[in-house]
Amino acid sequence: MRYLVRERLLGFGDDYWIEDQHGNKAFLVDGKAMRVRDTFELKDGQGRVLVDIHQKMFALRDTMVIERDGDPLATIKRKRLSLLRNHYRVSLVDGTELDVSGKILDREFAIDYDNELLAQISRRWLHVRETYGVDVVRDDADAALLIAVAVCVIHLADKEGEDD
């Protein structure tokens, strides 16, 4: 399933829709303004919260946490040694680890589990600067989780770019 993410350049709270390949509003990234830490909710088309995303307050490296129904689901942080490409590690609470690598700032990266592609994130297919596609490759993959991982990784990479 392919999703189209259209980030808003200007807006209060960083809200934006993610459409499916048929142009239907599939997910809403609801950015929470006026918070001490960066906080988002990923909602379905009917407004139900699927996952909560927030920045971990006290960590040596910028870290994002994904929760489902108030329970931790995943933690995302940049790998220490990644000289040629950007690499992030997604640690799921069940012990599973996903690898995110590629040109994160260019919105060109892959989400893998055990060297198997789960999702490809790309701006190659598109011409609009703040729009990118998320192609969920496996039918049995948790699309909401993979979308949340993409949102987190791009948010962390954008923050790193601001710090440079």
Backbone as a printed PyTorch tensor [residue, N CA C, xyz], in Angstrom:
tensor([[[  0.8560,  -1.1700,   0.0000],
         [  0.0000,   0.0000,   0.0000],
         [  0.9000,   1.2310,   0.0000]],

        [[  0.6070,   2.1640,  -0.8510],
         [  1.3820,   3.4020,  -0.9190],
         [  0.5950,   4.5150,  -0.2480]],

        [[  1.3030,   5.3060,   0.5570],
         [  0.7190,   6.4540,   1.2560],
         [  1.4470,   7.7110,   0.8010]],

        [[  0.7340,   8.8210,   0.7960],
         [  1.2890,  10.0970,   0.3960],
         [  1.2380,  11.0390,   1.5890]],

        [[  2.4140,  11.4980,   2.0310],
         [  2.5290,  12.3730,   3.1940],
         [  2.7300,  13.7990,   2.6880]],

        [[  1.8410,  14.6940,   3.0980],
         [  1.9300,  16.1000,   2.6950],
         [  2.1150,  16.9340,   3.9570]],

        [[  3.3670,  17.2140,   4.2980],
         [  3.6500,  18.0310,   5.4720],
         [  3.2830,  19.4740,   5.1900]],

        [[  2.8250,  20.1730,   6.2130],
         [  2.5270,  21.5970,   6.0840],
         [  3.7590,  22.3900,   6.4630]],

        [[  4.0750,  23.3750,   5.6270],
         [  5.2380,  24.2140,   5.9040],
         [  4.9640,  25.1840,   7.0390]],

        [[  3.7670,  25.7480,   7.0610],
         [  3.3900,  26.6900,   8.0960],
         [  2.0760,  26.2450,   8.7040]],

        [[  1.9900,  26.3140,   9.9950],
         [  0.7550,  25.9310,  10.6490],
         [  0.9670,  25.8010,  12.1340]],

        [[ -0.1150,  25.8890,  12.8500],
         [ -0.0550,  25.8070,  14.2930],
         [ -0.2710,  24.3590,  14.7000]],

        [[  0.7080,  23.7280,  15.3130],
         [  0.5570,  22.3760,  15.8140],
         [  1.0580,  21.2900,  14.9040]],

        [[  1.5770,  21.6190,  13.7140],
         [  2.1440,  20.6170,  12.8030],
         [  1.1770,  19.5010,  12.4580]],

        [[ -0.0520,  19.8030,  12.0990],
         [ -1.0180,  18.7890,  11.6860],
         [ -0.9160,  18.5840,  10.1790]],

        [[ -0.9880,  17.3300,   9.7340],
         [ -1.0550,  17.0570,   8.3020],
         [ -1.6420,  15.6710,   8.0680]],

        [[ -2.2710,  15.5200,   6.8870],
         [ -2.9180,  14.2670,   6.4960],
         [ -1.9710,  13.3970,   5.6930]],

        [[ -2.1660,  12.0990,   5.8270],
         [ -1.4820,  11.1030,   5.0110],
         [ -2.5760,  10.3720,   4.2430]],

        [[ -2.4890,  10.4200,   2.9190],
         [ -3.5040,   9.8160,   2.0680],
         [ -3.0410,   8.4480,   1.5820]],

        [[ -4.0060,   7.5580,   1.3170],
         [ -3.6550,   6.2710,   0.7250],
         [ -3.5090,   6.4530,  -0.7890]],

        [[ -3.1980,   5.3680,  -1.4750],
         [ -2.9290,   5.4510,  -2.9140],
         [ -4.1520,   5.8380,  -3.7340]],

        [[ -5.3330,   5.8050,  -3.1180],
         [ -6.5620,   6.1870,  -3.8100],
         [ -6.9890,   7.6190,  -3.4950]],

        [[ -6.1640,   8.3470,  -2.7150],
         [ -6.4670,   9.7250,  -2.3790],
         [ -7.3540,   9.8940,  -1.1540]],

        [[ -7.6430,   8.8010,  -0.4370],
         [ -8.4510,   8.8660,   0.7830],
         [ -7.5730,   9.2520,   1.9780]],

        [[ -8.1210,  10.0390,   2.8710],
         [ -7.3880,  10.4200,   4.0810],
         [ -7.3050,   9.2030,   4.9960]],

        [[ -6.0970,   8.6530,   5.1290],
         [ -5.8890,   7.4200,   5.8890],
         [ -5.4360,   7.7010,   7.3160]],

        [[ -4.5120,   8.6540,   7.5000],
         [ -3.9580,   8.9650,   8.8070],
         [ -3.8370,  10.4780,   8.9560]],

        [[ -4.0020,  10.9430,  10.1810],
         [ -3.7540,  12.3430,  10.5100],
         [ -2.6160,  12.3890,  11.5130]],

        [[ -1.5690,  13.1470,  11.2000],
         [ -0.5180,  13.4000,  12.1680],
         [ -0.9250,  14.6890,  12.8700]],

        [[ -1.2690,  14.5440,  14.1290],
         [ -1.7840,  15.6550,  14.9290],
         [ -0.6700,  16.1150,  15.8670]],

        [[  0.0220,  17.1740,  15.4630],
         [  1.1020,  17.7270,  16.2850],
         [  0.5290,  18.5410,  17.4200]],

        [[  1.0190,  18.3110,  18.6090],
         [  0.5180,  19.0040,  19.7960],
         [  1.3930,  20.2120,  20.0790]],

        [[  0.8150,  21.3790,  19.9220],
         [  1.5410,  22.6330,  20.1450],
         [  1.5960,  22.9460,  21.6340]],

        [[  2.5260,  23.8230,  21.9580],
         [  2.6490,  24.3290,  23.3260],
         [  2.9940,  23.2400,  24.3360]],

        [[  3.7900,  22.2820,  23.9490],
         [  4.2390,  21.2270,  24.8480],
         [  5.7260,  21.3880,  25.1150]],

        [[  6.1800,  20.8880,  26.2450],
         [  7.6020,  20.9540,  26.5960],
         [  8.4230,  20.0830,  25.6540]],

        [[  7.8780,  18.9470,  25.2650],
         [  8.5750,  18.0530,  24.3500],
         [  7.7490,  17.9150,  23.0750]],

        [[  8.4090,  17.5180,  21.9910],
         [  7.7240,  17.3130,  20.7270],
         [  6.7740,  16.1310,  20.8710]],

        [[  5.4930,  16.3600,  20.5530],
         [  4.4550,  15.3580,  20.7640],
         [  3.5240,  15.3190,  19.5500]],

        [[  3.1840,  14.1050,  19.1070],
         [  2.2590,  13.9020,  17.9900],
         [  1.3080,  12.7680,  18.3390]],

        [[  0.1550,  12.7700,  17.6990],
         [ -0.7400,  11.6240,  17.7190],
         [ -0.9560,  11.2130,  16.2700]],

        [[ -0.9160,   9.9270,  16.0060],
         [ -1.2640,   9.4070,  14.6900],
         [ -2.6770,   8.8620,  14.8080]],

        [[ -3.6020,   9.4710,  14.0460],
         [ -5.0100,   9.1060,  14.1150],
         [ -5.4400,   8.4850,  12.7930]],

        [[ -6.4760,   7.6380,  12.8590],
         [ -7.0380,   7.0980,  11.6260],
         [ -7.9750,   8.1320,  11.0060]],

        [[ -8.5880,   7.8020,   9.8890],
         [ -9.4580,   8.7250,   9.1800],
         [-10.6840,   9.1520,   9.9580]],

        [[-11.0710,   8.3740,  10.9680],
         [-12.2300,   8.7100,  11.7980],
         [-11.8380,   9.4750,  13.0600]],

        [[-10.5550,   9.7600,  13.2200],
         [-10.0990,  10.5430,  14.3680],
         [ -9.7030,   9.7280,  15.5890]],

        [[ -9.7020,   8.4050,  15.4890],
         [ -9.2630,   7.5680,  16.6080],
         [ -7.7470,   7.5630,  16.6930]],

        [[ -7.2110,   7.7290,  17.8920],
         [ -5.7640,   7.7290,  18.0970],
         [ -5.2470,   6.3000,  17.9710]],

        [[ -4.3170,   6.0980,  17.0340],
         [ -3.7030,   4.7850,  16.8280],
         [ -2.4330,   4.6430,  17.6430]],

        [[ -1.5890,   5.6730,  17.6140],
         [ -0.3550,   5.6900,  18.4040],
         [ -0.0640,   7.1090,  18.8560]],

        [[  0.5970,   7.2140,  19.9950],
         [  1.1180,   8.4850,  20.4960],
         [  2.6140,   8.4830,  20.2420]],

        [[  3.1320,   9.6290,  19.8390],
         [  4.5550,   9.7820,  19.5530],
         [  5.0540,  10.9710,  20.3540]],

        [[  6.1310,  10.7800,  21.0860],
         [  6.7010,  11.9150,  21.8080],
         [  8.2120,  11.7660,  21.9420]],

        [[  8.8480,  12.8970,  22.1560],
         [ 10.2880,  12.9230,  22.3570],
         [ 10.5770,  12.5330,  23.7900]],

        [[ 11.5590,  11.6720,  23.9670],
         [ 11.9800,  11.2970,  25.3060],
         [ 12.6960,  12.4860,  25.9260]],

        [[ 12.3000,  12.8370,  27.1420],
         [ 12.8130,  14.0540,  27.7700],
         [ 14.2880,  13.9710,  28.1460]],

        [[ 14.6840,  12.9230,  28.8090],
         [ 16.0510,  12.8430,  29.3180],
         [ 16.7690,  11.6730,  28.6580]],

        [[ 17.5170,  11.9890,  27.5970],
         [ 18.2760,  10.9720,  26.8750],
         [ 19.5450,  11.6290,  26.3470]],

        [[ 20.6260,  10.8480,  26.2400],
         [ 21.8780,  11.3880,  25.7290],
         [ 21.7480,  11.8100,  24.2680]],

        [[ 21.0420,  11.0220,  23.4870],
         [ 20.7750,  11.3500,  22.0890],
         [ 19.2820,  11.5710,  21.9310]],

        [[ 18.9050,  12.4090,  20.9320],
         [ 17.4850,  12.6060,  20.6740],
         [ 16.8260,  11.2520,  20.4460]],

        [[ 15.7220,  11.0420,  21.1450],
         [ 15.0100,   9.7760,  21.1000],
         [ 13.5210,  10.0510,  21.0160]],

        [[ 12.8360,   9.3060,  20.1560],
         [ 11.3820,   9.3880,  20.0490],
         [ 10.8050,   8.0710,  20.5660]],

        [[  9.6350,   8.1660,  21.2030],
         [  8.9560,   6.9990,  21.7560],
         [  7.5750,   6.9040,  21.1220]],

        [[  7.2040,   5.6940,  20.7150],
         [  5.8710,   5.4310,  20.1770],
         [  5.1380,   4.5760,  21.1930]],

        [[  3.9090,   4.9920,  21.5330],
         [  3.0810,   4.2470,  22.4790],
         [  1.7450,   3.9200,  21.8350]],

        [[  1.1960,   2.7810,  22.1970],
         [ -0.1420,   2.3940,  21.7510],
         [ -0.9700,   2.1060,  22.9900]],

        [[ -2.0950,   2.7870,  23.1170],
         [ -2.9960,   2.6240,  24.2760],
         [ -2.2680,   2.8450,  25.5970]],

        [[ -1.3430,   3.7970,  25.6200],
         [ -0.6200,   4.1360,  26.8460],
         [  0.5590,   3.2370,  27.1620]],

        [[  0.7540,   2.1810,  26.3690],
         [  1.8690,   1.2560,  26.5970],
         [  2.9700,   1.5070,  25.5770]],

        [[  4.2380,   1.4550,  26.0090],
         [  5.3460,   1.6410,  25.0630],
         [  5.2790,   0.5940,  23.9490]],

        [[  5.5620,   1.0370,  22.7300],
         [  5.5750,   0.1410,  21.5750],
         [  6.9660,   0.1050,  20.9350]],

        [[  7.5920,   1.3030,  20.8030],
         [  8.9030,   1.3630,  20.1430],
         [  9.6610,   2.6100,  20.5840]],

        [[ 10.9910,   2.5200,  20.4770],
         [ 11.8870,   3.6430,  20.7390],
         [ 12.7760,   3.8140,  19.5120]],

        [[ 12.9150,   5.0550,  19.0540],
         [ 13.7090,   5.3370,  17.8670],
         [ 14.8430,   6.2810,  18.2370]],

        [[ 16.0690,   5.8920,  17.8550],
         [ 17.2190,   6.7750,  18.0540],
         [ 18.2480,   6.5220,  16.9680]],

        [[ 19.0760,   7.5160,  16.7310],
         [ 20.1120,   7.4080,  15.7050],
         [ 21.2150,   6.4770,  16.1880]],

        [[ 21.7140,   5.6420,  15.2780],
         [ 22.8560,   4.7990,  15.6130],
         [ 24.0840,   5.6870,  15.7370]],

        [[ 25.0000,   5.2970,  16.5840],
         [ 26.1920,   6.1270,  16.8360],
         [ 27.1010,   6.2300,  15.6340]],

        [[ 27.4410,   5.1250,  15.0390],
         [ 28.3890,   5.1450,  13.9250],
         [ 27.6470,   4.9500,  12.6130]],

        [[ 27.4520,   6.0290,  11.9050],
         [ 26.8340,   5.9620,  10.5840],
         [ 27.4320,   7.0910,   9.7510]],

        [[ 28.5790,   6.8100,   9.1610],
         [ 29.3430,   7.8400,   8.4820],
         [ 28.8080,   8.1910,   7.0970]],

        [[ 28.4710,   7.2060,   6.2980],
         [ 28.0890,   7.4730,   4.9190],
         [ 26.5880,   7.6670,   4.7230]],

        [[ 25.8080,   7.0560,   5.5540],
         [ 24.3600,   7.1610,   5.4330],
         [ 23.7810,   7.3850,   6.8130]],

        [[ 22.5600,   7.8620,   6.8390],
         [ 21.8690,   8.0100,   8.1130],
         [ 21.2970,   6.6500,   8.5130]],

        [[ 21.5000,   6.2820,   9.7690],
         [ 20.9640,   5.0230,  10.2890],
         [ 20.2680,   5.2920,  11.6140]],

        [[ 19.0880,   4.7370,  11.7530],
         [ 18.3360,   4.8140,  12.9970],
         [ 17.9470,   3.4070,  13.4040]],

        [[ 17.8680,   3.1890,  14.6950],
         [ 17.4480,   1.8940,  15.2390],
         [ 16.0840,   2.0790,  15.8760]],

        [[ 15.1790,   1.1800,  15.5240],
         [ 13.8420,   1.1490,  16.1190],
         [ 13.7870,  -0.0970,  16.9870]],

        [[ 13.6970,   0.0920,  18.2910],
         [ 13.6380,  -1.0290,  19.2290],
         [ 12.1980,  -1.2020,  19.6880]],

        [[ 11.5980,  -2.3240,  19.2990],
         [ 10.2350,  -2.6340,  19.7170],
         [ 10.2680,  -3.2860,  21.0930]],

        [[  9.1710,  -3.1630,  21.8450],
         [  9.1640,  -3.6840,  23.2140],
         [  9.2980,  -5.1940,  23.2580]],

        [[  8.9600,  -5.9010,  22.1800],
         [  9.0860,  -7.3620,  22.1770],
         [ 10.5080,  -7.8260,  21.8930]],

        [[ 11.4560,  -6.8650,  21.7650],
         [ 12.8520,  -7.2090,  21.5100],
         [ 13.2390,  -7.1440,  20.0440]],

        [[ 12.2760,  -6.9990,  19.1650],
         [ 12.5350,  -6.8920,  17.7350],
         [ 13.1830,  -5.5430,  17.4370]],

        [[ 14.1200,  -5.5350,  16.4940],
         [ 14.7340,  -4.2800,  16.0750],
         [ 14.5440,  -4.0830,  14.5850]],

        [[ 14.1450,  -2.8730,  14.2130],
         [ 14.0390,  -2.4710,  12.8180],
         [ 15.1980,  -1.5410,  12.5210]],

        [[ 15.6760,  -1.5890,  11.2950],
         [ 16.7650,  -0.7160,  10.8620],
         [ 16.2090,   0.2690,   9.8420]],

        [[ 16.5030,   1.5430,  10.0520],
         [ 16.0920,   2.5940,   9.1250],
         [ 17.3650,   3.2130,   8.5830]],

        [[ 17.5350,   3.1870,   7.2590],
         [ 18.7660,   3.7400,   6.6880],
         [ 18.4740,   4.3880,   5.3490]],

        [[ 19.3320,   5.3280,   5.0110],
         [ 19.2190,   6.0150,   3.7340],
         [ 19.5190,   7.4810,   3.8860]],

        [[ 19.0850,   8.2550,   2.9200],
         [ 19.2740,   9.7020,   2.9210],
         [ 18.0510,  10.3220,   3.5770]],

        [[ 18.0600,  10.3620,   4.9070],
         [ 16.8920,  10.7680,   5.6750],
         [ 16.4730,  12.2000,   5.3330]],

        [[ 17.4380,  13.1200,   5.2700],
         [ 17.0900,  14.5140,   4.9900],
         [ 16.4890,  14.6830,   3.6000]],

        [[ 16.8090,  13.7840,   2.6770],
         [ 16.2250,  13.8230,   1.3390],
         [ 14.9400,  13.0050,   1.2550]],

        [[ 14.5040,  12.4500,   2.3870],
         [ 13.2980,  11.6240,   2.4510],
         [ 13.4240,  10.3910,   1.5420]],

        [[ 14.6030,   9.7880,   1.5310],
         [ 14.8730,   8.5750,   0.7590],
         [ 15.4590,   7.5430,   1.7130]],

        [[ 14.6260,   6.6620,   2.2470],
         [ 15.1540,   5.6610,   3.1560],
         [ 14.2600,   4.4330,   3.1990]],

        [[ 14.7870,   3.3920,   3.8060],
         [ 14.0900,   2.1090,   3.8960],
         [ 13.9780,   1.6900,   5.3530]],

        [[ 12.8890,   0.9980,   5.6630],
         [ 12.6890,   0.4020,   6.9830],
         [ 12.7630,  -1.1050,   6.7790]],

        [[ 13.7550,  -1.7310,   7.4290],
         [ 14.0080,  -3.1640,   7.2630],
         [ 13.8900,  -3.8970,   8.5890]],

        [[ 13.5070,  -5.1650,   8.4890],
         [ 13.5740,  -6.0810,   9.6240],
         [ 14.3540,  -7.2910,   9.1680]],

        [[ 15.4790,  -7.5500,   9.8050],
         [ 16.2990,  -8.7210,   9.5060],
         [ 16.6040,  -8.8010,   8.0040]],

        [[ 17.0370,  -7.6590,   7.4350],
         [ 17.3800,  -7.5130,   6.0190],
         [ 16.2090,  -7.7240,   5.0620]],

        [[ 14.9870,  -7.6490,   5.5520],
         [ 13.8040,  -7.7360,   4.7010],
         [ 13.1080,  -6.3780,   4.7010]],

        [[ 12.8540,  -5.8470,   3.5170],
         [ 12.2460,  -4.5320,   3.3630],
         [ 10.7900,  -4.5550,   3.8240]],

        [[ 10.4570,  -3.6540,   4.7600],
         [  9.0740,  -3.5020,   5.2110],
         [  8.4070,  -2.2980,   4.5600]],

        [[  9.1650,  -1.1990,   4.4230],
         [  8.6170,   0.0160,   3.8240],
         [  9.7290,   0.8220,   3.1820]],

        [[  9.3920,   1.4800,   2.1000],
         [ 10.3110,   2.3630,   1.3870],
         [  9.7140,   3.7610,   1.4290]],

        [[ 10.4930,   4.7390,   1.8830],
         [ 10.0400,   6.1220,   1.9590],
         [ 10.8250,   6.8850,   0.8980]],

        [[ 10.1060,   7.6180,   0.0410],
         [ 10.7830,   8.2550,  -1.0760],
         [ 10.0950,   9.5350,  -1.5130]],

        [[ 10.9120,  10.4910,  -1.8790],
         [ 10.4370,  11.7060,  -2.5110],
         [ 10.6560,  11.6090,  -4.0250]],

        [[ 11.3310,  10.5490,  -4.4850],
         [ 11.6490,  10.3790,  -5.9020],
         [ 10.4120,  10.4190,  -6.7890]],

        [[  9.3190,   9.8390,  -6.3190],
         [  8.1130,   9.7340,  -7.1430],
         [  7.4200,  11.0830,  -7.2780]],

        [[  7.7770,  12.0550,  -6.4350],
         [  7.0060,  13.2840,  -6.3000],
         [  7.8450,  14.5040,  -6.6210]],

        [[  7.1730,  15.6070,  -6.9230],
         [  7.8790,  16.8380,  -7.2540],
         [  7.7090,  17.9180,  -6.1960]],

        [[  6.7290,  17.7930,  -5.3320],
         [  6.4770,  18.8000,  -4.3110],
         [  7.4860,  18.6030,  -3.1830]],

        [[  8.1250,  19.6560,  -2.7340],
         [  9.2470,  19.5680,  -1.7820],
         [  8.8700,  18.9130,  -0.4590]],

        [[  7.7710,  19.2780,   0.1430],
         [  7.4370,  18.7300,   1.4580],
         [  6.4400,  17.5750,   1.3740]],

        [[  6.4830,  16.8420,   0.2730],
         [  5.6240,  15.6760,   0.0950],
         [  6.5200,  14.4680,  -0.1770]],

        [[  6.1890,  13.3550,   0.4280],
         [  6.9380,  12.1350,   0.1640],
         [  6.0000,  10.9430,   0.2620]],

        [[  6.3990,   9.8490,  -0.3700],
         [  5.5870,   8.6380,  -0.3640],
         [  6.1340,   7.6220,   0.6070]],

        [[  5.2300,   6.8530,   1.1910],
         [  5.5970,   5.7320,   2.0500],
         [  4.9660,   4.5040,   1.4190]],

        [[  5.7970,   3.6120,   0.9270],
         [  5.3310,   2.4050,   0.2650],
         [  5.5050,   1.2380,   1.2320]],

        [[  4.4000,   0.7870,   1.8500],
         [  4.4450,  -0.3490,   2.7760],
         [  4.4410,  -1.6110,   1.9160]],

        [[  5.5410,  -2.3480,   1.9450],
         [  5.7690,  -3.4550,   1.0280],
         [  5.0160,  -4.7130,   1.4390]],

        [[  5.0230,  -5.0130,   2.7180],
         [  4.3970,  -6.2600,   3.1840],
         [  2.9490,  -6.0190,   3.5920]],

        [[  2.0680,  -6.8980,   3.1380],
         [  0.6440,  -6.7800,   3.4660],
         [  0.3730,  -7.0020,   4.9540]],

        [[  1.2130,  -7.8060,   5.6150],
         [  0.9860,  -8.1190,   7.0250],
         [  1.6880,  -7.1290,   7.9680]],

        [[  2.3020,  -6.0880,   7.4100],
         [  3.0080,  -5.1030,   8.2380],
         [  2.0100,  -4.1650,   8.9100]],

        [[  2.3820,  -3.6540,  10.0660],
         [  1.5830,  -2.6840,  10.8170],
         [  1.8200,  -1.3100,  10.1840]],

        [[  0.9240,  -0.9000,   9.2760],
         [  1.1020,   0.3560,   8.5260],
         [  1.1910,   1.5490,   9.4640]],

        [[  0.3690,   1.5960,  10.5010],
         [  0.3910,   2.7190,  11.4400],
         [  1.7550,   2.8220,  12.1180]],

        [[  2.3290,   1.6960,  12.5160],
         [  3.6490,   1.7060,  13.1490],
         [  4.7090,   2.2060,  12.1680]],

        [[  4.6740,   1.7230,  10.9290],
         [  5.6770,   2.1360,   9.9480],
         [  5.5440,   3.6200,   9.5920]],

        [[  4.3210,   4.1130,   9.4990],
         [  4.1050,   5.5470,   9.2710],
         [  4.6530,   6.3370,  10.4600]],

        [[  4.3810,   5.8710,  11.6790],
         [  4.8750,   6.5480,  12.8810],
         [  6.4020,   6.5580,  12.9060]],

        [[  7.0330,   5.4560,  12.5120],
         [  8.4980,   5.3960,  12.4560],
         [  9.0160,   6.4290,  11.4500]],

        [[  8.3770,   6.5170,  10.2820],
         [  8.7940,   7.5020,   9.2760],
         [  8.6650,   8.9220,   9.8200]],

        [[  7.5660,   9.2160,  10.4850],
         [  7.3570,  10.5470,  11.0700],
         [  8.4550,  10.8460,  12.0940]],

        [[  8.7730,   9.8820,  12.9470],
         [  9.8010,  10.0760,  13.9730],
         [ 11.1770,  10.3090,  13.3650]],

        [[ 11.5560,   9.4750,  12.4130],
         [ 12.8890,   9.5690,  11.8260],
         [ 13.0570,  10.9030,  11.1070]],

        [[ 12.0520,  11.3210,  10.3640],
         [ 12.1510,  12.6030,   9.6630],
         [ 12.1760,  13.7490,  10.6600]],

        [[ 11.3980,  13.6520,  11.7200],
         [ 11.4190,  14.6910,  12.7540],
         [ 12.7980,  14.7780,  13.4120]],

        [[ 13.3910,  13.6310,  13.7640],
         [ 14.7230,  13.6210,  14.3720],
         [ 15.7740,  14.1690,  13.4060]],

        [[ 15.7020,  13.7720,  12.1420],
         [ 16.6750,  14.2440,  11.1520],
         [ 16.5400,  15.7480,  10.9340]],

        [[ 15.3070,  16.2470,  10.8950],
         [ 15.1000,  17.6900,  10.7430],
         [ 15.6780,  18.4490,  11.9360]],

        [[ 15.5000,  17.8950,  13.1430],
         [ 16.0610,  18.5310,  14.3360],
         [ 17.5890,  18.5400,  14.2810]],

        [[ 18.1880,  17.4350,  13.8150],
         [ 19.6450,  17.3710,  13.6660],
         [ 20.1250,  18.4150,  12.6810]],

        [[ 19.3810,  18.5870,  11.5850],
         [ 19.7350,  19.5720,  10.5630],
         [ 19.6950,  20.9880,  11.1200]],

        [[ 18.7430,  21.2510,  12.0260],
         [ 18.6500,  22.5680,  12.6440],
         [ 19.8130,  22.8230,  13.6000]],

        [[ 20.3120,  21.7350,  14.2430],
         [ 21.3960,  21.8710,  15.2220],
         [ 22.7540,  22.0760,  14.5510]],

        [[ 22.8840,  21.6680,  13.2800],
         [ 24.1820,  21.7810,  12.5850],
         [ 24.5340,  23.2070,  12.2600]]])
